[in-house]
């Protein structure tokens, strides 16, 4: 029962990851694409946390922490470059 | 089956359900401003539910790293959403929601003038 829940959750979140990649491709404006990429990274972080919960090991979470750090910097840089033409004014 | 295992399963299923709602919202909502609600609130709360479910592992290394990720996401996800919304407003993206009224940003210029001091 316990393992089945984790397997089904990981399977369904892989489907969600694919759907969010489709929403990145189908985005109509650049900011919607940046938003969908941010959501893709959040789903990837959640998938790594789920693997770490199910295997009771912690080294997936280091990758998740680095993804969280880098995705925020990337989102802020891309959105500011898109709106103002340069990163830091 | 112990209560902690049941709590872990319930939190995992809750997180996956909330993230499903968030992804559906990004597909369903018409413009960037309303898509931000789905991606930055619903998906983020699903990640938080999955992090809280790591209490069920009873491993201190997993729990400390998990709550570090949760604390970091609590700080940074609103900042990213704010930056995206501000950029969308500055680029004059249309609000395509029916009945949308622009009530904010009268002090924010439509295109900020680029200064040449950089």
N, CA and C atoms of all chains as a GROMACS GRO file, in nm:
protein
  621
    1UNK      N    1   0.083  -0.121   0.000
    1UNK     CA    2   0.000   0.000   0.000
    1UNK      C    3   0.086   0.126   0.000
    2UNK      N    4   0.184   0.126   0.092
    2UNK     CA    5   0.269   0.244   0.105
    2UNK      C    6   0.354   0.264  -0.020
    3UNK      N    7   0.410   0.153  -0.073
    3UNK     CA    8   0.494   0.166  -0.192
    3UNK      C    9   0.409   0.197  -0.314
    4UNK      N   10   0.287   0.142  -0.318
    4UNK     CA   11   0.201   0.165  -0.433
    4UNK      C   12   0.166   0.313  -0.446
    5UNK      N   13   0.143   0.379  -0.331
    5UNK     CA   14   0.113   0.522  -0.333
    5UNK      C   15   0.230   0.600  -0.392
    6UNK      N   16   0.352   0.562  -0.350
    6UNK     CA   17   0.468   0.635  -0.403
    6UNK      C   18   0.488   0.609  -0.552
    7UNK      N   19   0.465   0.482  -0.595
    7UNK     CA   20   0.481   0.453  -0.737
    7UNK      C   21   0.380   0.530  -0.820
    8UNK      N   22   0.254   0.530  -0.774
    8UNK     CA   23   0.151   0.601  -0.852
    8UNK      C   24   0.176   0.751  -0.853
    9UNK      N   25   0.223   0.806  -0.739
    9UNK     CA   26   0.251   0.949  -0.733
    9UNK      C   27   0.366   0.984  -0.826
   10UNK      N   28   0.472   0.901  -0.829
   10UNK     CA   29   0.585   0.930  -0.918
   10UNK      C   30   0.544   0.919  -1.064
   11UNK      N   31   0.459   0.820  -1.094
   11UNK     CA   32   0.411   0.805  -1.232
   11UNK      C   33   0.328   0.926  -1.275
   12UNK      N   34   0.236   0.968  -1.188
   12UNK     CA   35   0.150   1.079  -1.224
   12UNK      C   36   0.227   1.210  -1.231
   13UNK      N   37   0.330   1.225  -1.146
   13UNK     CA   38   0.407   1.348  -1.155
   13UNK      C   39   0.498   1.349  -1.276
   14UNK      N   40   0.538   1.232  -1.325
   14UNK     CA   41   0.608   1.231  -1.454
   14UNK      C   42   0.516   1.277  -1.567
   15UNK      N   43   0.388   1.234  -1.559
   15UNK     CA   44   0.289   1.283  -1.657
   15UNK      C   45   0.274   1.435  -1.647
   16UNK      N   46   0.272   1.487  -1.522
   16UNK     CA   47   0.260   1.632  -1.503
   16UNK      C   48   0.381   1.705  -1.559
   17UNK      N   49   0.500   1.643  -1.545
   17UNK     CA   50   0.621   1.704  -1.600
   17UNK      C   51   0.611   1.713  -1.753
   18UNK      N   52   0.561   1.606  -1.816
   18UNK     CA   53   0.542   1.611  -1.960
   18UNK      C   54   0.441   1.715  -2.002
   19UNK      N   55   0.331   1.727  -1.924
   19UNK     CA   56   0.230   1.827  -1.957
   19UNK      C   57   0.286   1.968  -1.943
   20UNK      N   58   0.372   1.991  -1.843
   20UNK     CA   59   0.426   2.125  -1.828
   20UNK      C   60   0.527   2.156  -1.937
   21UNK      N   61   0.598   2.054  -1.986
   21UNK     CA   62   0.687   2.077  -2.101
   21UNK      C   63   0.603   2.113  -2.225
   22UNK      N   64   0.487   2.046  -2.240
   22UNK     CA   65   0.397   2.082  -2.351
   22UNK      C   66   0.349   2.226  -2.335
   23UNK      N   67   0.322   2.269  -2.210
   23UNK     CA   68   0.278   2.408  -2.192
   23UNK      C   69   0.392   2.506  -2.218
   24UNK      N   70   0.518   2.464  -2.196
   24UNK     CA   71   0.631   2.550  -2.234
   24UNK      C   72   0.634   2.567  -2.386
   25UNK      N   73   0.613   2.457  -2.458
   25UNK     CA   74   0.622   2.464  -2.605
   25UNK      C   75   0.505   2.544  -2.661
   26UNK      N   76   0.386   2.527  -2.604
   26UNK     CA   77   0.268   2.590  -2.661
   26UNK      C   78   0.244   2.731  -2.610
   27UNK      N   79   0.336   2.788  -2.530
   27UNK     CA   80   0.312   2.921  -2.473
   27UNK      C   81   0.307   3.026  -2.582
   28UNK      N   82   0.216   3.124  -2.564
   28UNK     CA   83   0.198   3.223  -2.669
   28UNK      C   84   0.288   3.344  -2.655
   29UNK      N   85   0.326   3.379  -2.532
   29UNK     CA   86   0.419   3.492  -2.516
   29UNK      C   87   0.542   3.444  -2.440
   30UNK      N   88   0.644   3.528  -2.443
   30UNK     CA   89   0.771   3.488  -2.380
   30UNK      C   90   0.757   3.477  -2.229
   31UNK      N   91   0.677   3.568  -2.169
   31UNK     CA   92   0.664   3.563  -2.024
   31UNK      C   93   0.585   3.441  -1.980
   32UNK      N   94   0.488   3.399  -2.061
   32UNK     CA   95   0.418   3.274  -2.029
   32UNK      C   96   0.512   3.156  -2.037
   33UNK      N   97   0.609   3.165  -2.131
   33UNK     CA   98   0.706   3.056  -2.142
   33UNK      C   99   0.799   3.054  -2.022
   34UNK      N  100   0.842   3.173  -1.975
   34UNK     CA  101   0.926   3.180  -1.854
   34UNK      C  102   0.851   3.123  -1.734
   35UNK      N  103   0.722   3.158  -1.725
   35UNK     CA  104   0.637   3.109  -1.616
   35UNK      C  105   0.624   2.957  -1.620
   36UNK      N  106   0.604   2.904  -1.741
   36UNK     CA  107   0.588   2.759  -1.752
   36UNK      C  108   0.720   2.687  -1.723
   37UNK      N  109   0.833   2.749  -1.758
   37UNK     CA  110   0.962   2.689  -1.723
   37UNK      C  111   0.982   2.687  -1.571
   38UNK      N  112   0.941   2.796  -1.504
   38UNK     CA  113   0.950   2.800  -1.359
   38UNK      C  114   0.866   2.689  -1.296
   39UNK      N  115   0.745   2.668  -1.354
   39UNK     CA  116   0.658   2.561  -1.304
   39UNK      C  117   0.719   2.424  -1.330
   40UNK      N  118   0.788   2.408  -1.443
   40UNK     CA  119   0.853   2.280  -1.473
   40UNK      C  120   0.961   2.249  -1.370
   41UNK      N  121   1.039   2.353  -1.333
   41UNK     CA  122   1.143   2.330  -1.233
   41UNK      C  123   1.081   2.296  -1.098
   42UNK      N  124   0.967   2.359  -1.064
   42UNK     CA  125   0.901   2.326  -0.937
   42UNK      C  126   0.855   2.181  -0.937
   43UNK      N  127   0.801   2.134  -1.050
   43UNK     CA  128   0.756   1.994  -1.056
   43UNK      C  129   0.875   1.899  -1.047
   44UNK      N  130   0.989   1.940  -1.108
   44UNK     CA  131   1.109   1.857  -1.100
   44UNK      C  132   1.160   1.849  -0.956
   45UNK      N  133   1.155   1.962  -0.883
   45UNK     CA  134   1.193   1.962  -0.741
   45UNK      C  135   1.102   1.868  -0.662
   46UNK      N  136   0.971   1.874  -0.693
   46UNK     CA  137   0.877   1.788  -0.621
   46UNK      C  138   0.903   1.641  -0.651
   47UNK      N  139   0.942   1.610  -0.774
   47UNK     CA  140   0.972   1.471  -0.809
   47UNK      C  141   1.096   1.421  -0.736
   48UNK      N  142   1.198   1.509  -0.723
   48UNK     CA  143   1.318   1.470  -0.648
   48UNK      C  144   1.286   1.451  -0.500
   49UNK      N  145   1.200   1.537  -0.444
   49UNK     CA  146   1.161   1.522  -0.303
   49UNK      C  147   1.084   1.392  -0.284
   50UNK      N  148   1.002   1.357  -0.383
   50UNK     CA  149   0.924   1.233  -0.375
   50UNK      C  150   1.017   1.110  -0.380
   51UNK      N  151   1.118   1.112  -0.468
   51UNK     CA  152   1.214   1.002  -0.472
   51UNK      C  153   1.287   0.989  -0.339
   52UNK      N  154   1.324   1.106  -0.282
   52UNK     CA  155   1.396   1.104  -0.156
   52UNK      C  156   1.309   1.049  -0.043
   53UNK      N  157   1.178   1.083  -0.046
   53UNK     CA  158   1.089   1.028   0.056
   53UNK      C  159   1.073   0.878   0.041
   54UNK      N  160   1.067   0.833  -0.083
   54UNK     CA  161   1.038   0.691  -0.102
   54UNK      C  162   1.160   0.604  -0.078
   55UNK      N  163   1.281   0.653  -0.109
   55UNK     CA  164   1.402   0.572  -0.088
   55UNK      C  165   1.469   0.599   0.045
   56UNK      N  166   1.422   0.698   0.123
   56UNK     CA  167   1.479   0.736   0.254
   56UNK      C  168   1.626   0.772   0.244
   57UNK      N  169   1.666   0.833   0.134
   57UNK     CA  170   1.803   0.883   0.122
   57UNK      C  171   1.795   1.032   0.096
   58UNK      N  172   1.907   1.103   0.125
   58UNK     CA  173   1.899   1.248   0.123
   58UNK      C  174   1.969   1.310   0.004
   59UNK      N  175   2.036   1.232  -0.080
   59UNK     CA  176   2.119   1.300  -0.179
   59UNK      C  177   2.040   1.351  -0.298
   60UNK      N  178   1.914   1.308  -0.314
   60UNK     CA  179   1.834   1.374  -0.418
   60UNK      C  180   1.804   1.519  -0.380
   61UNK      N  181   1.798   1.544  -0.248
   61UNK     CA  182   1.756   1.677  -0.203
   61UNK      C  183   1.862   1.783  -0.227
   62UNK      N  184   1.990   1.743  -0.237
   62UNK     CA  185   2.093   1.840  -0.272
   62UNK      C  186   2.071   1.893  -0.413
   63UNK      N  187   2.038   1.801  -0.503
   63UNK     CA  188   2.008   1.844  -0.640
   63UNK      C  189   1.883   1.932  -0.642
   64UNK      N  190   1.783   1.898  -0.559
   64UNK     CA  191   1.661   1.978  -0.555
   64UNK      C  192   1.689   2.118  -0.502
   65UNK      N  193   1.777   2.128  -0.403
   65UNK     CA  194   1.811   2.260  -0.347
   65UNK      C  195   1.883   2.345  -0.450
   66UNK      N  196   1.975   2.283  -0.525
   66UNK     CA  197   2.046   2.360  -0.628
   66UNK      C  198   1.951   2.403  -0.739
   67UNK      N  199   1.856   2.316  -0.774
   67UNK     CA  200   1.758   2.354  -0.877
   67UNK      C  201   1.673   2.471  -0.829
   68UNK      N  202   1.635   2.471  -0.700
   68UNK     CA  203   1.555   2.581  -0.647
   68UNK      C  204   1.632   2.712  -0.651
   69UNK      N  205   1.762   2.706  -0.613
   69UNK     CA  206   1.846   2.827  -0.618
   69UNK      C  207   1.858   2.880  -0.759
   70UNK      N  208   1.893   2.789  -0.853
   70UNK     CA  209   1.924   2.837  -0.989
   70UNK      C  210   1.799   2.881  -1.064
   71UNK      N  211   1.683   2.815  -1.036
   71UNK     CA  212   1.563   2.851  -1.112
   71UNK      C  213   1.516   2.991  -1.078
   72UNK      N  214   1.531   3.031  -0.951
   72UNK     CA  215   1.487   3.166  -0.916
   72UNK      C  216   1.576   3.270  -0.981
   73UNK      N  217   1.708   3.247  -0.978
   73UNK     CA  218   1.798   3.342  -1.041
   73UNK      C  219   1.769   3.350  -1.191
   74UNK      N  220   1.745   3.235  -1.253
   74UNK     CA  221   1.720   3.234  -1.397
   74UNK      C  222   1.589   3.304  -1.431
   75UNK      N  223   1.486   3.281  -1.348
   75UNK     CA  224   1.356   3.346  -1.375
   75UNK      C  225   1.366   3.497  -1.363
   76UNK      N  226   1.434   3.544  -1.256
   76UNK     CA  227   1.446   3.688  -1.236
   76UNK      C  228   1.528   3.750  -1.349
   77UNK      N  229   1.638   3.684  -1.388
   77UNK     CA  230   1.722   3.739  -1.494
   77UNK      C  231   1.647   3.743  -1.627
   78UNK      N  232   1.574   3.636  -1.661
   78UNK     CA  233   1.504   3.633  -1.789
   78UNK      C  234   1.391   3.734  -1.792
   79UNK      N  235   1.315   3.746  -1.681
   79UNK     CA  236   1.202   3.839  -1.681
   79UNK      C  237   1.249   3.983  -1.684
   80UNK      N  238   1.355   4.014  -1.611
   80UNK     CA  239   1.405   4.152  -1.612
   80UNK      C  240   1.466   4.187  -1.747
   81UNK      N  241   1.535   4.090  -1.808
   81UNK     CA  242   1.591   4.117  -1.940
   81UNK      C  243   1.480   4.136  -2.042
   82UNK      N  244   1.372   4.060  -2.026
   82UNK     CA  245   1.261   4.072  -2.121
   82UNK      C  246   1.189   4.206  -2.107
   83UNK      N  247   1.180   4.259  -1.982
   83UNK     CA  248   1.103   4.382  -1.966
   83UNK      C  249   1.187   4.506  -1.984
   84UNK      N  250   1.311   4.505  -1.938
   84UNK     CA  251   1.387   4.630  -1.938
   84UNK      C  252   1.506   4.627  -2.032
   85UNK      N  253   1.537   4.515  -2.092
   85UNK     CA  254   1.645   4.512  -2.189
   85UNK      C  255   1.782   4.489  -2.130
   86UNK      N  256   1.794   4.501  -1.998
   86UNK     CA  257   1.920   4.465  -1.934
   86UNK      C  258   1.890   4.417  -1.793
   87UNK      N  259   1.988   4.352  -1.732
   87UNK     CA  260   1.959   4.284  -1.608
   87UNK      C  261   1.953   4.379  -1.490
   88UNK      N  262   2.060   4.458  -1.470
   88UNK     CA  263   2.066   4.544  -1.352
   88UNK      C  264   2.085   4.686  -1.398
   89UNK      N  265   1.990   4.770  -1.364
   89UNK     CA  266   2.002   4.909  -1.410
   89UNK      C  267   2.056   4.998  -1.297
   90UNK      N  268  -0.098  -0.073   1.022
   90UNK     CA  269  -0.035   0.043   0.956
   90UNK      C  270  -0.034   0.160   1.053
   91UNK      N  271   0.083   0.215   1.071
   91UNK     CA  272   0.095   0.320   1.173
   91UNK      C  273   0.035   0.451   1.124
   92UNK      N  274  -0.001   0.540   1.216
   92UNK     CA  275  -0.059   0.668   1.175
   92UNK      C  276   0.038   0.754   1.095
   93UNK      N  277   0.169   0.739   1.123
   93UNK     CA  278   0.266   0.822   1.051
   93UNK      C  279   0.270   0.783   0.903
   94UNK      N  280   0.259   0.653   0.876
   94UNK     CA  281   0.258   0.608   0.736
   94UNK      C  282   0.133   0.658   0.665
   95UNK      N  283   0.020   0.652   0.736
   95UNK     CA  284  -0.103   0.703   0.676
   95UNK      C  285  -0.094   0.853   0.648
   96UNK      N  286  -0.033   0.926   0.743
   96UNK     CA  287  -0.018   1.070   0.724
   96UNK      C  288   0.072   1.100   0.605
   97UNK      N  289   0.181   1.020   0.591
   97UNK     CA  290   0.271   1.040   0.477
   97UNK      C  291   0.199   1.017   0.344
   98UNK      N  292   0.121   0.906   0.338
   98UNK     CA  293   0.049   0.879   0.214
   98UNK      C  294  -0.054   0.988   0.183
   99UNK      N  295  -0.123   1.034   0.288
   99UNK     CA  296  -0.223   1.138   0.266
   99UNK      C  297  -0.160   1.265   0.217
  100UNK      N  298  -0.040   1.302   0.273
  100UNK     CA  299   0.026   1.425   0.230
  100UNK      C  300   0.079   1.413   0.088
  101UNK      N  301   0.129   1.294   0.050
  101UNK     CA  302   0.177   1.275  -0.087
  101UNK      C  303   0.062   1.287  -0.185
  102UNK      N  304  -0.053   1.223  -0.152
  102UNK     CA  305  -0.167   1.231  -0.243
  102UNK      C  306  -0.221   1.374  -0.251
  103UNK      N  307  -0.221   1.445  -0.136
  103UNK     CA  308  -0.267   1.584  -0.137
  103UNK      C  309  -0.177   1.672  -0.223
  104UNK      N  310  -0.045   1.653  -0.209
  104UNK     CA  311   0.048   1.732  -0.288
  104UNK      C  312   0.033   1.706  -0.437
  105UNK      N  313   0.017   1.580  -0.475
  105UNK     CA  314   0.002   1.547  -0.617
  105UNK      C  315  -0.130   1.604  -0.671
  106UNK      N  316  -0.236   1.600  -0.588
  106UNK     CA  317  -0.364   1.655  -0.633
  106UNK      C  318  -0.356   1.806  -0.653
  107UNK      N  319  -0.291   1.875  -0.558
  107UNK     CA  320  -0.281   2.021  -0.569
  107UNK      C  321  -0.195   2.059  -0.689
  108UNK      N  322  -0.087   1.982  -0.716
  108UNK     CA  323  -0.004   2.014  -0.832
  108UNK      C  324  -0.078   1.986  -0.962
  109UNK      N  325  -0.166   1.884  -0.961
  109UNK     CA  326  -0.247   1.859  -1.081
  109UNK      C  327  -0.340   1.977  -1.109
  110UNK      N  328  -0.399   2.032  -1.001
  110UNK     CA  329  -0.484   2.150  -1.017
  110UNK      C  330  -0.404   2.267  -1.073
  111UNK      N  331  -0.279   2.282  -1.026
  111UNK     CA  332  -0.196   2.392  -1.074
  111UNK      C  333  -0.162   2.379  -1.221
  112UNK      N  334  -0.124   2.257  -1.265
  112UNK     CA  335  -0.090   2.238  -1.406
  112UNK      C  336  -0.214   2.257  -1.494
  113UNK      N  337  -0.330   2.208  -1.445
  113UNK     CA  338  -0.453   2.230  -1.520
  113UNK      C  339  -0.484   2.379  -1.531
  114UNK      N  340  -0.456   2.454  -1.423
  114UNK     CA  341  -0.480   2.598  -1.426
  114UNK      C  342  -0.392   2.668  -1.528
  115UNK      N  343  -0.264   2.625  -1.540
  115UNK     CA  344  -0.177   2.689  -1.639
  115UNK      C  345  -0.228   2.662  -1.780
  116UNK      N  346  -0.286   2.543  -1.805
  116UNK     CA  347  -0.342   2.518  -1.937
  116UNK      C  348  -0.471   2.596  -1.959
  117UNK      N  349  -0.549   2.618  -1.853
  117UNK     CA  350  -0.685   2.667  -1.869
  117UNK      C  351  -0.694   2.819  -1.868
  118UNK      N  352  -0.607   2.886  -1.790
  118UNK     CA  353  -0.620   3.030  -1.771
  118UNK      C  354  -0.581   3.106  -1.898
  119UNK      N  355  -0.644   3.219  -1.923
  119UNK     CA  356  -0.626   3.283  -2.054
  119UNK      C  357  -0.499   3.366  -2.070
  120UNK      N  358  -0.454   3.438  -1.967
  120UNK     CA  359  -0.339   3.526  -1.987
  120UNK      C  360  -0.234   3.503  -1.880
  121UNK      N  361  -0.124   3.579  -1.890
  121UNK     CA  362  -0.009   3.556  -1.801
  121UNK      C  363  -0.043   3.583  -1.655
  122UNK      N  364  -0.123   3.688  -1.632
  122UNK     CA  365  -0.148   3.727  -1.492
  122UNK      C  366  -0.226   3.619  -1.418
  123UNK      N  367  -0.322   3.558  -1.486
  123UNK     CA  368  -0.400   3.454  -1.417
  123UNK      C  369  -0.327   3.321  -1.416
  124UNK      N  370  -0.240   3.299  -1.515
  124UNK     CA  371  -0.159   3.177  -1.510
  124UNK      C  372  -0.062   3.180  -1.392
  125UNK      N  373  -0.020   3.303  -1.352
  125UNK     CA  374   0.070   3.314  -1.239
  125UNK      C  375   0.006   3.262  -1.112
  126UNK      N  376  -0.126   3.281  -1.096
  126UNK     CA  377  -0.192   3.229  -0.977
  126UNK      C  378  -0.174   3.078  -0.968
  127UNK      N  379  -0.198   3.010  -1.081
  127UNK     CA  380  -0.190   2.864  -1.079
  127UNK      C  381  -0.047   2.817  -1.057
  128UNK      N  382   0.050   2.878  -1.130
  128UNK     CA  383   0.184   2.822  -1.123
  128UNK      C  384   0.255   2.860  -0.996
  129UNK      N  385   0.230   2.979  -0.941
  129UNK     CA  386   0.311   3.018  -0.826
  129UNK      C  387   0.242   2.987  -0.694
  130UNK      N  388   0.114   2.963  -0.691
  130UNK     CA  389   0.052   2.926  -0.564
  130UNK      C  390   0.022   2.777  -0.556
  131UNK      N  391  -0.048   2.722  -0.657
  131UNK     CA  392  -0.094   2.584  -0.645
  131UNK      C  393   0.023   2.486  -0.652
  132UNK      N  394   0.111   2.503  -0.752
  132UNK     CA  395   0.222   2.409  -0.767
  132UNK      C  396   0.317   2.420  -0.648
  133UNK      N  397   0.338   2.543  -0.601
  133UNK     CA  398   0.426   2.566  -0.487
  133UNK      C  399   0.371   2.498  -0.361
  134UNK      N  400   0.239   2.509  -0.338
  134UNK     CA  401   0.183   2.444  -0.219
  134UNK      C  402   0.188   2.291  -0.230
  135UNK      N  403   0.181   2.239  -0.353
  135UNK     CA  404   0.199   2.095  -0.370
  135UNK      C  405   0.339   2.051  -0.332
  136UNK      N  406   0.441   2.132  -0.369
  136UNK     CA  407   0.578   2.098  -0.330
  136UNK      C  408   0.592   2.102  -0.178
  137UNK      N  409   0.528   2.202  -0.114
  137UNK     CA  410   0.536   2.211   0.033
  137UNK      C  411   0.473   2.089   0.098
  138UNK      N  412   0.361   2.041   0.043
  138UNK     CA  413   0.298   1.922   0.100
  138UNK      C  414   0.389   1.800   0.088
  139UNK      N  415   0.457   1.788  -0.027
  139UNK     CA  416   0.550   1.675  -0.043
  139UNK      C  417   0.669   1.686   0.052
  140UNK      N  418   0.714   1.810   0.078
  140UNK     CA  419   0.827   1.827   0.171
  140UNK      C  420   0.784   1.790   0.313
  141UNK      N  421   0.661   1.829   0.352
  141UNK     CA  422   0.614   1.794   0.486
  141UNK      C  423   0.598   1.643   0.498
  142UNK      N  424   0.568   1.576   0.387
  142UNK     CA  425   0.557   1.430   0.390
  142UNK      C  426   0.690   1.362   0.418
  143UNK      N  427   0.802   1.434   0.408
  143UNK     CA  428   0.931   1.372   0.439
  143UNK      C  429   0.950   1.350   0.588
  144UNK      N  430   0.857   1.397   0.672
  144UNK     CA  431   0.862   1.363   0.815
  144UNK      C  432   0.845   1.212   0.832
  145UNK      N  433   0.770   1.149   0.741
  145UNK     CA  434   0.745   1.006   0.750
  145UNK      C  435   0.868   0.920   0.733
  146UNK      N  436   0.977   0.974   0.676
  146UNK     CA  437   1.098   0.893   0.661
  146UNK      C  438   1.172   0.877   0.793
  147UNK      N  439   1.152   0.971   0.888
  147UNK     CA  440   1.222   0.973   1.018
  147UNK      C  441   1.374   0.971   1.003
  148UNK      N  442   1.424   1.028   0.892
  148UNK     CA  443   1.569   1.043   0.875
  148UNK      C  444   1.601   1.191   0.896
  149UNK      N  445   1.691   1.224   0.987
  149UNK     CA  446   1.719   1.366   1.012
  149UNK      C  447   1.780   1.437   0.891
  150UNK      N  448   1.861   1.367   0.812
  150UNK     CA  449   1.923   1.432   0.696
  150UNK      C  450   1.818   1.471   0.594
  151UNK      N  451   1.721   1.382   0.570
  151UNK     CA  452   1.614   1.411   0.473
  151UNK      C  453   1.528   1.526   0.523
  152UNK      N  454   1.495   1.524   0.655
  152UNK     CA  455   1.404   1.626   0.706
  152UNK      C  456   1.468   1.764   0.707
  153UNK      N  457   1.597   1.772   0.746
  153UNK     CA  458   1.658   1.906   0.749
  153UNK      C  459   1.674   1.963   0.609
  154UNK      N  460   1.717   1.880   0.513
  154UNK     CA  461   1.730   1.931   0.377
  154UNK      C  462   1.594   1.967   0.319
  155UNK      N  463   1.494   1.886   0.351
  155UNK     CA  464   1.360   1.914   0.300
  155UNK      C  465   1.306   2.046   0.352
  156UNK      N  466   1.324   2.070   0.481
  156UNK     CA  467   1.272   2.196   0.534
  156UNK      C  468   1.357   2.315   0.491
  157UNK      N  469   1.485   2.290   0.459
  157UNK     CA  470   1.565   2.398   0.399
  157UNK      C  471   1.510   2.435   0.261
  158UNK      N  472   1.475   2.333   0.181
  158UNK     CA  473   1.415   2.360   0.050
  158UNK      C  474   1.283   2.434   0.066
  159UNK      N  475   1.201   2.391   0.165
  159UNK     CA  476   1.071   2.455   0.186
  159UNK      C  477   1.088   2.602   0.225
  160UNK      N  478   1.182   2.630   0.317
  160UNK     CA  479   1.204   2.768   0.359
  160UNK      C  480   1.253   2.853   0.243
  161UNK      N  481   1.340   2.794   0.161
  161UNK     CA  482   1.392   2.871   0.048
  161UNK      C  483   1.282   2.900  -0.054
  162UNK      N  484   1.195   2.802  -0.078
  162UNK     CA  485   1.087   2.824  -0.175
  162UNK      C  486   0.985   2.924  -0.122
  163UNK      N  487   0.961   2.924   0.009
  163UNK     CA  488   0.868   3.022   0.066
  163UNK      C  489   0.919   3.164   0.043
  164UNK      N  490   1.052   3.182   0.050
  164UNK     CA  491   1.108   3.316   0.028
  164UNK      C  492   1.108   3.352  -0.120
  165UNK      N  493   1.145   3.259  -0.207
  165UNK     CA  494   1.178   3.300  -0.344
  165UNK      C  495   1.064   3.287  -0.444
  166UNK      N  496   0.966   3.202  -0.421
  166UNK     CA  497   0.859   3.189  -0.521
  166UNK      C  498   0.776   3.317  -0.536
  167UNK      N  499   0.740   3.389  -0.428
  167UNK     CA  500   0.671   3.517  -0.448
  167UNK      C  501   0.755   3.619  -0.521
  168UNK      N  502   0.888   3.615  -0.501
  168UNK     CA  503   0.974   3.712  -0.570
  168UNK      C  504   0.971   3.685  -0.721
  169UNK      N  505   0.982   3.558  -0.758
  169UNK     CA  506   0.980   3.524  -0.901
  169UNK      C  507   0.846   3.559  -0.964
  170UNK      N  508   0.736   3.533  -0.892
  170UNK     CA  509   0.603   3.565  -0.946
  170UNK      C  510   0.586   3.716  -0.960
  171UNK      N  511   0.636   3.791  -0.863
  171UNK     CA  512   0.627   3.938  -0.871
  171UNK      C  513   0.706   3.992  -0.989
  172UNK      N  514   0.826   3.937  -1.010
  172UNK     CA  515   0.908   3.986  -1.121
  172UNK      C  516   0.841   3.955  -1.256
  173UNK      N  517   0.782   3.835  -1.267
  173UNK     CA  518   0.714   3.799  -1.394
  173UNK      C  519   0.593   3.890  -1.416
  174UNK      N  520   0.515   3.916  -1.310
  174UNK     CA  521   0.396   4.000  -1.327
  174UNK      C  522   0.434   4.143  -1.361
  175UNK      N  523   0.542   4.194  -1.298
  175UNK     CA  524   0.584   4.330  -1.326
  175UNK      C  525   0.636   4.343  -1.470
  176UNK      N  526   0.709   4.239  -1.514
  176UNK     CA  527   0.757   4.242  -1.653
  176UNK      C  528   0.641   4.235  -1.751
  177UNK      N  529   0.538   4.155  -1.718
  177UNK     CA  530   0.422   4.146  -1.808
  177UNK      C  531   0.348   4.279  -1.813
  178UNK      N  532   0.338   4.347  -1.700
  178UNK     CA  533   0.270   4.477  -1.700
  178UNK      C  534   0.351   4.581  -1.775
  179UNK      N  535   0.484   4.575  -1.758
  179UNK     CA  536   0.568   4.673  -1.827
  179UNK      C  537   0.570   4.650  -1.977
  180UNK      N  538   0.549   4.526  -2.021
  180UNK     CA  539   0.546   4.498  -2.165
  180UNK      C  540   0.408   4.515  -2.224
  181UNK      N  541   0.312   4.569  -2.147
  181UNK     CA  542   0.176   4.592  -2.194
  181UNK      C  543   0.109   4.464  -2.242
  182UNK      N  544   0.126   4.356  -2.168
  182UNK     CA  545   0.053   4.234  -2.205
  182UNK      C  546  -0.095   4.253  -2.175
  183UNK      N  547  -0.179   4.207  -2.268
  183UNK     CA  548  -0.322   4.229  -2.254
  183UNK      C  549  -0.380   4.138  -2.148
  184UNK      N  550  -0.477   4.193  -2.073
  184UNK     CA  551  -0.551   4.109  -1.978
  184UNK      C  552  -0.670   4.051  -2.053
  185UNK      N  553  -0.667   3.920  -2.077
  185UNK     CA  554  -0.770   3.858  -2.159
  185UNK      C  555  -0.880   3.793  -2.077
  186UNK      N  556  -0.874   3.810  -1.946
  186UNK     CA  557  -0.983   3.758  -1.863
  186UNK      C  558  -1.109   3.841  -1.889
  187UNK      N  559  -1.227   3.778  -1.902
  187UNK     CA  560  -1.350   3.856  -1.921
  187UNK      C  561  -1.378   3.944  -1.800
  188UNK      N  562  -1.400   4.074  -1.825
  188UNK     CA  563  -1.428   4.166  -1.716
  188UNK      C  564  -1.307   4.210  -1.638
  189UNK      N  565  -1.187   4.196  -1.695
  189UNK     CA  566  -1.068   4.237  -1.622
  189UNK      C  567  -1.057   4.389  -1.622
  190UNK      N  568  -1.025   4.445  -1.505
  190UNK     CA  569  -1.010   4.589  -1.490
  190UNK      C  570  -0.869   4.615  -1.439
  191UNK      N  571  -0.798   4.708  -1.506
  191UNK     CA  572  -0.663   4.743  -1.465
  191UNK      C  573  -0.672   4.849  -1.356
  192UNK      N  574  -0.656   4.806  -1.231
  192UNK     CA  575  -0.670   4.901  -1.121
  192UNK      C  576  -0.537   4.940  -1.060
  193UNK      N  577  -0.427   4.888  -1.112
  193UNK     CA  578  -0.300   4.909  -1.042
  193UNK      C  579  -0.198   4.969  -1.137
  194UNK      N  580  -0.088   5.011  -1.077
  194UNK     CA  581   0.026   5.048  -1.157
  194UNK      C  582   0.018   5.182  -1.224
  195UNK      N  583  -0.059   5.277  -1.165
  195UNK     CA  584  -0.066   5.408  -1.229
  195UNK      C  585   0.064   5.484  -1.215
  196UNK      N  586   0.147   5.444  -1.118
  196UNK     CA  587   0.276   5.508  -1.105
  196UNK      C  588   0.385   5.434  -1.181
  197UNK      N  589   0.348   5.322  -1.244
  197UNK     CA  590   0.448   5.241  -1.314
  197UNK      C  591   0.443   5.276  -1.462
  198UNK      N  592   0.550   5.326  -1.519
  198UNK     CA  593   0.545   5.361  -1.662
  198UNK      C  594   0.530   5.236  -1.747
  199UNK      N  595   0.465   5.254  -1.861
  199UNK     CA  596   0.438   5.138  -1.946
  199UNK      C  597   0.568   5.077  -1.996
  200UNK      N  598   0.659   5.163  -2.040
  200UNK     CA  599   0.793   5.116  -2.076
  200UNK      C  600   0.892   5.197  -1.993
  201UNK      N  601   0.960   5.135  -1.899
  201UNK     CA  602   1.057   5.211  -1.822
  201UNK      C  603   1.169   5.261  -1.911
  202UNK      N  604   1.204   5.389  -1.899
  202UNK     CA  605   1.310   5.442  -1.985
  202UNK      C  606   1.443   5.377  -1.950
  203UNK      N  607   1.514   5.335  -2.052
  203UNK     CA  608   1.643   5.272  -2.028
  203UNK      C  609   1.747   5.380  -2.006
  204UNK      N  610   1.814   5.370  -1.894
  204UNK     CA  611   1.918   5.469  -1.865
  204UNK      C  612   2.052   5.420  -1.918
  205UNK      N  613   2.135   5.514  -1.956
  205UNK     CA  614   2.263   5.478  -2.017
  205UNK      C  615   2.377   5.492  -1.917
  206UNK      N  616   2.349   5.466  -1.792
  206UNK     CA  617   2.456   5.480  -1.693
  206UNK      C  618   2.519   5.346  -1.658
  207UNK      N  619   2.479   5.240  -1.727
  207UNK     CA  620   2.528   5.107  -1.687
  207UNK      C  621   2.664   5.075  -1.739
   0.00000   0.00000   0.00000
